[in-house]
């Protein structure tokens, strides 16, 4: 019977009636089989992938009784058979490995490879046995077949066993015979290198060359795993990835979900923006999103965000499925997904609230980079979630010594941007950790740190003074925006660093006409020695803005003005620039009585939401336009409708930036808000001064409407904003 099983397996002949008959008889008589016939039978059944419960049970019982008689070859082949049929009998397998260990030197290359493959397939990590296999395989590697080399590498990688002598031996032998490797062997080899973190450049070059030539023979799994492996090792071969993209486009419908997401992740990791492939991946993923696990959902969103590819249908589908599976997301999945939403400027509050709630509960599991990415994403999206920010602050304080300079500066920037300025233990911890690493901060890190601590009014930690010397050294590396925010931060510092501010002034003068209008506006308010030159450089932009300000509602005028706003990308011109625009528009300055009333009403509004009067004066009347904290506007209006017999129409109110109350609906307002040229996430309807002016105009419009005839309106509207110096 064993010979018949062996013959059928050798001929790959699957004759189920015959196999069923043989299996029934063998199951009853197997205990009487000699060892060789028992080994041959188990090998044949595994080769044919033939599942027969009674026979498999009989094989396990017979092997258990006779395992002590097995030679090294018999043990290796039996382990291979059990692994191929997924026969997981822990006690029996432990017995096989125990008997194999003293006989390992008798194993031939094929048997060493089979034994290693079996252990990996069954996920059995016996370190002593694997070390013995490695030592023996290293000595006999020349005798390994191409398949043996690939399988052995795969086995050690799957079990996470890094044996350098073996890896080096397999790599050297593989390089000699690389032209003999078929697609699956090439894939397994490069996947193993990536999994073990071994970057053998000559071998990677050879594998890439062979893969390019044989790409047409690659199956979906080969494409996905090869892409993933090269990306994991940060090895870019453009010709290889073009060939893989071509094959992926042909075969994408055959991919399983993990292969689709791995391919997207790999191309994004290497910065390859292959639009036809990514479009196809998006379409395929949307139709099969149910098959994606949390890792796949996270990888997809991360990939498209990394490549800056906007696909609203894909991201909406990812979000809806992520909400349903959010409890299964790992901290890395949560961090990468919210990062992707921020990178693509997607304010989907349903998924944001789901991520925030889940992250808050699991923040203790987050690694430093995941905490930093999450904080950055929330700030970028302007999404305030106090429980999550409190949890972030607590964990950052605990792990602050593990944060790198970028994480430190990014985290404090996020808290400052979202106006969470009262987390003193967090600010103290980041300040202390930053002082130890200042030499490693790049120019952007230094600028963000200075801006953040100044915004939080955290001036007594020593960080501002200590980092000024580092800023001086790296000043030529600062981008214009970094120069502007750093200058503002130090000009707001109680003890101004004149040496640093003079150095910034000198650097600004060298690059004056390279600096964009937004940064010019900030620098013009920073009290630098070159202020006259800054005002002169900013004046043409402010003048052009004032000149093109629409005086009517015709389409051509509005279109020209909108083009200018998008072109110069200015959110505001700063205090000096804004005053210049107002002067050109002929706007008069308010009276002192009005300013006094405005200050009193703004202080009341600030105190009403939790600040005492002293803090309110410092916070809401700071006069610092860059500070991302609560901003209030106070307005008064008085209108008279000509031809009416009624009294003058008057009103006064306070509004806060970022808040809308039910009395104001921008959709029905006479005044239409423009989207910010800096961030597509917000428009002017969130600005307190816009709301005041819109409400005043709507009041005038309502008064005219009640007369049911066209009437001229005259009067005035006065506005004071808490961050505008008088």
Secondary structure by P-SEA (a helix, b strand, c coil): caaaaaaaaaaccccaaaaaaaaaaaaaccccccaaaaaaaaaaaaaaccccaaaaaaaaaaaaaccccccaaaaaaaaaaaaaaccccaaaaaaaaaaaaaacccccaaaaaaaaaaaaaaccccaaaaaaaaaaaaaacccccaaaaaaaaaaaaaaccccaaaaaaaaaaaaaccccccaaaaaaaaaaaaaacccaaaaaaaaaaaaaaacccccaaaaaaaaaaaaaaccccaaaaaaaaaaaaaccccccaaaaaaaaaaaaaacccaaaaaaaaaaaaaaccccccaaaaaaaaaaaaaaccccaaaaaaaaaaaaaacccccaaaaaaaaaaaaaacccaaaaaaaaaaaaaaccccccaaaaaaaaaaaaaaccccaaaaaaaaaaaaaccccccaaaaaaaaaaaaaaccccaaaaaaaaaaaaaaccccccaaaaaaaaaaaaaaccccccccccaaaaaaaacccccaaaaaaaaaaaaaccccaaaaaaaaaaaaaaccccccaaaaaaaaaccccaaaaaaaaaaaaaaaaaaaccccccaaaaaaaaaaaaaaccccccaaaaaaaaaaabbbbbcaaaaaaaaaaaaaaaaaacccaaaaaacccccccccccbbbbbbbbbbbbcccccccccccccccccccccccccccccbbbbcccccccccccccaaaaaaaaaaaaaaaaaaaacbbbbbbbbbbbbbccccc
